[in-house]
Amino acid sequence: MELVTAIRGRRSIRKFKPTEIPRNVIENILNDARWSPSWGNSQPWEFYVLTGDVLTKVKEMNLQKAIAGEAAAPDVPMPENWPAALKTRYAEMTKILLTTLGIKREDKEARNKFNQYMFSLFDAPCLILACIAREHPVEYQMLDIGLIIQSICLLAQDKGLGTCIMAAAVRYPDALRKMAAIPNDKKIVAGIALGYPDPDYPLYLLDRKRADVNEIVHWVE
């Protein structure tokens, strides 16, 4: 797959087929992704790949805690306040999602049902947890994690797989550490849901928007 096609075509998958992914396919993706750049070649990332019974239990835990209203306590805080432009884009994305699914904004029951599906990780057969060292400053490690996650997503797409980078997968890191045997000295940054996309799901061909290049690029001469 050509690079430009991969970048423009990559999308967040919100429904996966139940088909299991061969282990060697996941290994090949991670083996190639490890060549991503990092600050001083420090390679601060570690990954935990969850499948099978463990992943099933993680999905159940995540959903049960969310339904019970347990407050999220992620290792890396999630944004609560957005600058106006970013808030507008976020709101537009939410509107597109709901409209595509035929969910009216006032239909609280349908919105909750969709959120519960998200907490179940969209039925992904694999979840990759990206972790960093707790003792080191977060900022540059997060930059490096972002780089390698992008690589993982593009490599997965090249193999006919889909991904969804999910903060919703790491809302309860203490429970995740116990279930996935992740040491306490690791922060769990993000989850990457991985699997074969369901092309018949309405959100598969979601009408995505991007800011015009003139909004985000400033030429200084």
N, C-alpha and C positions, 0 to 999 in steps of 0.2 A: 504494500500500500504506500502511495506517495505521501510524503510528510504533510503537505498542505491539505490533502484530502483527509488525512487522519485527524489533523487538528480541527479542521472545520466540521468534520463529520462526527467527532466524538460527542457523546451526549450522556446525560445521567439516566441510567436505566431504572425504571420504577416498577418493573415486573420481570421476573426471571423464570425460565423454564426449570422444572425440577431435575433436569439432566445433570448428573455429576460431571465434574471436570477431571479428566485424567491428571494424576499427580505430576506426571512429567511435563505437562503443559504449564502448570503453575510454576514448577521449578524453572522451566526455560524462561518464563516471563521475568521472574525475580533474578535469575542469573544475568540476563541482559540489562535489567534495570539498575543493577548495582554499579554500572558504569556511568551513572548520572553524576554530575558535578557536585562537589560539596566544598565548604570553606576549608582551605588548606588540605584538601583531600582527607579531611577528618572522618568522613563517612559515619556520622553520628547515629544512623538509623539502625533499628532492629525490628524484625517483623515476626508476628505470630499468626500462623495460618490455621484458621478454624474451619473444620468440616464435620460431617457426620453427627454423632450423638452430642458431642460437645457444643456444636453450633446450634443444634435444636434446643438444648437447654439454655444457651445464651439468649436466643430469641425469646423463649418463654419468660426468662427473667426480665429482660428488657421491657417486654410488653406488660407484664404484671406490675412492675414498678411504675411504669408510666400511667396505667389505668388507675392504680392506687393513689396517684397524685404525688408520688415521692419526688421531692425536689432533685433536680439534676445537680451533680457535683463533679463536673469534668475536671481532669487534671489541668487542662488548658482552658481558661474561661472563655465562654462564648460571648459574642457581642450582644449588648443589650440596647445600646443607643447608636444610631447611624447618622452620619451627615445627610443632609436633605437629598442630595442627588442619589446616594446609595440607597436610602430608604425608599425613594420613588422606584428605583429599579427592582428592589426586592418586592415591593407591593405589586408591581406589574407582573412579575414572575408568578406570584401567588394567584393573581387574577387569571392568568393564562392557564395555569394548572387546573383551577377549579372549573373554568369555562370549558376546557377540553373534556373534562370528566362529566360535564353536565351538572355540576354541583353549584347550587345557588349559595351566595355568601351567607344568607341567613339560615341555611340548612345545617344546623349545628351537628345533628346526628350523622349526616353524611361526611361532614368535615372530620368529625372524631373517628369515624370508621376508616377514613383514608390515613389519618395520623397513626392509628393503630397498625395499619398495614406497614407504614414506614418503620414503626418500632419493631416490627417483625422482619425488618430488613428486606422487604419486597420479595420474600421467599428465595433469596439468594442461596445457592448451595455452598458458597464459600465466603468467608469474611477474613480479610487481611487486616490485622491491627498494626498500625505504625507506632513505634515507641521511640522515645529518646531518653537520655540519662537525666535523672532528677537533679543531680548535683550541678550540672552545667547550665549556663544561661540559656533561656528558652529561645531568644530572638533568632540567633543564627542557626540554631538547630531546626527551628520551624521553617526557615528559608530552605534549608537542605531537604527537609521532609517534603516540602511542596514540590521541589524539583523531581525527587524520585517517585512521588505519587503520580505526577504527570507522566513520567516515563512508563510506570506500570499500566496506567490507563490506556496509553497509546499502543503499547505492546500487546495488551489484551485485545484491543480493537483489531489489531492486525491479524489476530488468530481467530477472529469471529466471535469474541467474547464481549460482554458489556460490563460496565462498572458504574458504581455510584459512590462518590466520596461522601461519607456520612458522619456528621457530628452526632446524629441520633443514635449511632451505634456505640458511642463511648460516654454516654451520660452517667453511667454508674461504674466507674473504673475500679472501685474496691471489689465489687462483685466479679467483675471481669478478671481481675488479677487472680482471684481464688479459683475461678472456673477454668482459666487458661494457663495456670501456673506461671504467671508473669511476676517477676521479682518486684518487691516494693521500691527498689531504687530506679524503676523505670516509670516514666510518665507515658500514658496512653494518649496519643495525639488525635488520631482519626481512624475510622474504619473504612475499608474499601470493600463494598459488596461486589462480588465477582460471580459471573455466571453467563449462561446463554440467554440473550434477550428474547422476550416474547414479542414478535413483530406485530401481532394483532392487537396489542394493548394500545388504547388511544394515545397514551403519553409517549409512545415510542417515536412518533413523528411529531413531537411537540414543536409548535411554532416558536422557536427561541428568538430572543432579541439580543443585540449587542449595541453598545454605545458607538456612535460614529467616531471614526479615528480622530477627527478634529476636536472631539470633546476630551480626549485623553492624551493627545500628543501635543507638545509645545515646542516649537522650533526656536532656537536661540542662535542668532547669527551676528 
